[in-house]
Amino acid sequence: MSKPEKFFDENGLRLDGRRVDEIRPMKIEVGVLSRADGSCYLEWGNNKVLAGVFGPRELHPRRMQRPDTAIVRYRYNMAAFSVEDRIRPGPNRRSTEISKVSREAFEPVVMTHLYPSAVIDVFAEVLQADAGTRTAAINAAAIALADAGIPMKGLVSACAVGKVDGKLVLDLGKEEDNYGDADLPVAMTQDGDITLIQMDGNLTQDEFKEAMEMVKVGGKQILEIQREALKSKFSQFKTEEIEEAAVIETPEPDATIDETVGIETEVDESVETDTEVIETEDDNEKVGAVFVEDDANDKEPDENTDDEDVEEGEINE
């Protein structure tokens, strides 16, 4: 990559069209690893970072345990394919240094005293690098810790500010990071307390003060994005729980209930119905007689029984 001829156009915009106080677009997805207790996938510009949290869990070997607090272990690693020129896989001096300062960035907010003799492992894997990977990894790790349910005093947001062609710019791009005059990555809590600060290059006192004000503005913007990502996940779980609780089981159909109307249709057998007898002038036949109770003992004798039938019955007996 060669150095650009100029970093700002005639309108004062940067190479990617951003203003000097504007951060790159950020995308956060929470809970992407099923085997981790908490995880996050973050895209920030062309940076792509995957963070996973495992724990709290028992620390082995036991000689490393602390009886009054938990230990936070942070591992930052860049994949061999994350940059244009393939790098040697495994830890190096740079990754070891970034792992150390990133772990210390979470020490003021993680409530380690609640988990004595335990360990909380944080893994940040850079899948694609494009300047500002340490700050991107810290932002992803903060979301993964919250997703794992680790008690914290607040979220940690990280952003960098630098100087390019004598101007201070927020959230350096790749060309600005490679050919800029200074780089100042900063991590802070949601209350504005600084938990990490490093600097590469030279800044005057006035430039340093102005850079700190710019990075605070960027940190607040990132904090809002982090909060929205967490809200979207946990509000979705809450909505699913409400929908499950609102499901009403349909009762089994009852023979005595009309499901369409809801009126009992069974006839009470204890209520007798009066019979109406209509006699004709010709043969005095009973017409329209209605009997509700059909009792065999109350059955009337057959009026049409002939005497011959009676006699035959007596002979058969």
Sequence and secondary structure as in RCSB ss.txt:
>XXXX:A:sequence
MSKPEKFFDENGLRLDGRRVDEIRPMKIEVGVLSRADGSCYLEWGNNKVLAGVFGPRELHPRRMQRPDTAIVRYR
YNMAAFSVEDRIRPGPNRRSTEISKVSREAFEPVVMTHLYPSAVIDVFAEVLQADAGTRTAAINAAAIALADAGI
PMKGLVSACAVGKVDGKLVLDLGKEEDNYGDADLPVAMTQDGDITLIQMDGNLTQDEFKEAMEMVKVGGKQILEI
QREALKSKFSQFKTEEIEEAAVIETPEPDATIDETVGIETEVDESVETDTEVIETEDDNEKVGAVFVEDDANDKE
PDENTDDEDVEEGEINE
>XXXX:A:secstr
    S SS TTS  TTS  TT    EEEEE   SSSSEEEEEEETTEEEEEEEEEEEE SSGGG BTTB EEEEE
EEE TTSSSS   SS  HHHHHHHHHHHHHHTTTB GGGSTTEEEEEEEEEEE  S HHHHHHHHHHHHHHHTT 
 BSS EEEEEEEEETTEEEES  HHHHHH SEEEEEEEETTS EEEE  EE   HHHHHHHHHHHHHHHHHHHHH
HHHHHHHHHHHHHHHHHHHHT        TTB TTT  B    TTS      B  TTT   BS   S   GGG  
  TT  HHHHHHHHHH 
